[in-house]
Amino acid sequence: MAESIDVKSKFTFRYLQGHEFNFLTNRNIKELLQKWSMYEQMKTALFNFDQQFQQYQKQDFFTAFFQSPEIITNLKVLSSSGSWVPIGTSPSKISVSQISCSLTSMEFFDRLYSEGIVHENGRIVKCFDEYYENVILSDELRKMLLMEDSDHYTLYSKEERSEFLFRIMQHLSIGGPICQYEDDIQPYIDTAKAIYKDLLTVQRDKVTKKPFVTSFVYSLTASDDEGNVIFPSKENHHQTFCYAIVDPVKRYIKLWYCVNGGSPF
C-alpha cells in the first residue's frame, strides 16, 4: 500500500549511530557476502522511536519515519559513484507491505534434502543452465527459488514463500550480479540463520515454553512526487529490497536493505 505524506508525525525517531549488526561483523559471513556479490551493496541501520507501536499504524508510522529529519540525514542510498550518501529528501509516497515471520526453526529447509534439490551430504543438485531475469540458474535450489515452472517450485506453498526466512534464503542463494555460487547448502543456511536471528526478537511462551517471534517485518519502498521509486533504489529487481523490522517492546527499527548490482543511477 502506498500513501502520500500528509500526516503530522506522532512519533519521534532517533538514529543509533555506531551500532553494528552481528552478522556483518562475523568474518566468515562477511567473506561469504563478498563472494556472493552482496556485501558492498548491502546496508543496515538501527533507529529507535518514542511511542507505542500497533500494527494497524504501520502506514502512518513509516510515513512519519521517512518524514523525520533524523532519517533524511542518516538514511543512506547508493550514489552514482558507488558510495553511500544520505537520502537528503523526504519521499512523497511510502509503500508498506507486511512480511510473515512466524518461523523459529531452520527445520523449515529440511525438505530440500528429500526432494532432489540437495544430496544427503549437503551438495546442491546441479542442472543444465537456465536463465531467469538475467540470472543464470545452474542448480535445482535456485530454480526452485525463482522459476514457477521448476519441478520443485511447489515444494513450498505461496504462504511459505512469503515468510521472511524464505526470502532471506532466496536473496542469499541468488546473490548479486557476479556471485560465486556455493556447491554446498550449509553456507546459505548458516548465513540465513545468522541474519534472521540478528534481525528478529524471539521470546518463549511462559506456559508452553515454545519460542515465538515478537517482531514485525515490513517491506518498504519510497517514491517521489512523480511515482518514481527513490529508495532503496530506482532499479526494480528481485534482489533490490528493504526490510524494516520493528521491535514494539524495545522500540527499535532495524533496516536491512540491498541494491542489486551496485549503483542504480
N, C-alpha and C positions, 0 to 999 in steps of 0.2 A: 504494500500500500504506500502511495506517495502523497505527501501533503505539503502545501505551501507553508512557509514560515510566517505565521501571523499571530502567534500566541506569545504572551508575556511569560517569561520563564518563572516557574515556581521552584526551580532547582538551581543550586549553585554548584559548579564543578571546579575541581582543582586537579591540575596535572601533578603527578607524583614523580618528579624528576629523579633520575638515577636508579629507578627500580629495574632490576634485571630478572627476566624470567629464567627459571632453572633450565629449561630445555635449550635455551640459547647460550648458556654458559657451560653446558656439557660439551667437552671437547669432541667426543665421538659423534654426538648428534650434529654439532656444527660441521664437522667434516662430511657427514652424510648429506646434509642440506646443501653444502657446496658441491658435492658430487652430483646431486640431483638438480643442480642449477636453480636453486631456490633461495639460498641464504642471502645474497646481495639484494634480492628483490622483495625480501620479507621484512616486515616491521611489526613491532609490538609497542604498546603504550598502556600505562596504568593511570586511571583517574579515580577520584572519589567524589561523592555527592552528599548533600546535607539533608535530604528529605526522604521520607519513607517512599519506597517504590512499589507499585502494584502493576501487574501485567497489563491491565486494561489501559494504563497510562503510557504504554510504550511509544506511541506516536508523538504525543506531547513531550515525552521525556527526551527522545532523541532529536526532536525539533529544537528543544531548548539546548541540548548538548551542542549541536552544530552552530547555534547562535551565540554561544558563550565566547567571550574574548579569550578565555583561557584555552579553549580548544582551537580557535582561529590562529593563535600564536604558536601553539605547541604541537598540533596535529601535523604530521609530515606527509608530503606527497613526493613522488619521484619526478624530478625535473628532466628537461630535455638533455641536460649534461650528465644525467645518471646519478645525481646527488639528491639526498633527501632534504627538502626545504619546507618551511611552514606553508600550510594551505593558503593562509593570508586573506581569506574571504569567507563570508558566510553564505553557504549554498541556499538556493531558493526552495528546493524540494528535497525531502528525505523519504526514501523508500525503506520500510522496515518489515522484515519477514521473520517470524519466529521459527526457530530450528529445534526439533526434538532432541533432548539429551537425557534419555531415560536409562541408558545402559551403564552398568557398573562393573562389567567383566569383559575381558578380552576373549572369552569363550565364544563370543559373537562371531569370530572368524574361524572357529574350529571346522565348520562345514567345508571350508576351502580344501581341506585335506582328503575329503571323501568323494569329491565331485569332479576329479580330473583337472583341477586347477593347480594344486600343489601336491608334490610327491610326499610320501611319508617322511622322508629325510629333510623336508623343507624346501627342496628345489622347486622352483616355479616351472610349470609345464610350458615348453616353447611351442610356437606355431609359425606358420608362414606369415610374413609381414602383411599387415593391412593398414590402411590409412584412415584416420578419422580426424577431421578438422585440423589437418596438418600435423597430426601426431602419429608416429609410427607405432603400431601395436604388434609386437613380436612375441607375445606370450599370452596365455589364457587368462591370467589375472587382469591385465589391463583391458583385454577385450571384454571380460565380464563387467568391469567397472564402467566402461564407456559405451559399448555397442549394444543397442537393443536387439540386434539380430544374432548376437552371440548365443551359442548353445547353452551358456551358463548364466545368461542375464537374469533369469527368473529365480536364481538361487537365493536372491534377496528380494523381498517384496518392495513395493513402492514406498511403504511406510518405513521399512528398514533402511532403504537407501536415503531417506530423508534425515536419518539420525546423524548427529554431529560426529560421532565416532566414525561412521562410514565415510562421511565427507572428508574427514582428516586423512583416512587411509587412501581415499581416492586421489586427493591432492598430492600426497607424498609419492604414490606409486606412478602417477603420470609425470610429475616433475616439471621442470622448466624446458626451454627450447633446446638446450644442449645437455640434457640429462643423460647421465651414465647409469643405466638401469642395473638393478640387483638381480642376481641369479637365484638368490635365496629369499624367502619370505620374511625371515626373522628381523632384519634391519627395519623393514617397513612397520612391522607390528610393534617392535620396541620403541620406535620413534613416535608412532601414533599414540601409544600408551603414555609416553612421557609428556607429550603436548596436551593430551586430554586431561591427564592428572594435574598438570600445572595450571590449566585454564579454569577448570571447574572446581566447585566446592562440594564435597560429599560428607554427609553425616550418617550416623547409624540410628535406626529406629530403636527407641528405648525398650520396646516390647519384643519385637521380632529379632532385633539385632542385625537386621539386614541393611546394607548401605542404600542410600538414595541421594540423588543429586538435588541440591538446593539452589543451584544457579539457573539463570535463564540465558539462552543463547539466541542471538538475532543476527541475521544477515543484513548488511547496510549498504546502500548506495546514496550518493548525494549529487544533485543536479543543479545547473544554473537556471536562469530565467527562461532560456530557450529549450530547456529539457535535456541539455547535453550533460552526461554524467561527468563529474569532475573529481569524484572520489569513490572508490580508491584509485580509479584510473579512467581515462577517456576510452580505453580499449575494452571491448566486450569480449571476454574469453572465459571459459570454464575454469581456468587456472588463475584468473584475477578475481580476488574475493576480499571481503572484510567481514569478520565476525566480531560482534560485541558480546562479551559475557558479563552479565550483571549478577553481582552477589548482593541480594537485597538485605542481607543481615549485616555484613561488614560494610555495605555501601561502597563497593568498588565496581568500576567498569574496566574490564580487560579487553583491549583491542588486539586482534591478530589479523594482519592483512598482508596481501602479496600482490604484486603486479607482474603478470606474465611477460617474460622476455625483456625486462628492464624498462627503460624509459618509454612511456606511451605517447610522447609528444613529438 
